[in-house]
Amino acid sequence: QVQLVESGGGLVQPRGSLRLSCVASEFTLDYYAIGWFRQVPGKEREGVSCISSTDGSTYYADSVKGRFTISRDKAKNTVYLQMNSLKPEDTGVYYCATDTGPLCVSWNDHDYDGMRTWGKGTPVTVPS
């Protein structure tokens, strides 16, 4: 079954760090840009970061620039999101998804419904 599985979420104190993983099964991530998103109940889904599969170009929401780092390990068919200096406003369920192709087109266009395959999410809680 083609799917993405996120892991690595949890409860972390402010200024702490977490590393999220997004693993693909039954298909390779090599041909797709991968985006990370987060959602809090009652709020719109927010694009956090995206990495292309061509030259590894990366993109970040202004709210996480300088604190989050996206990377990919093709050998492990995995994309990571390293989150440092976490803040209470980073709380949410984090999802990864494949873009329509090797570039972060849908992510950069904020066409999140255009992303193809979604994981089920991993929760991150940063208490205030």
Secondary structure by P-SEA (a helix, b strand, c coil): cccccccccccccccbbbbbbbbbcccccccbbbbbbbbccccccccccccccccbbbbbcccccccbbbbbcccccbbbbbbcccccccccbbbbbbccccccccccccccccccccccbbbbbbcc
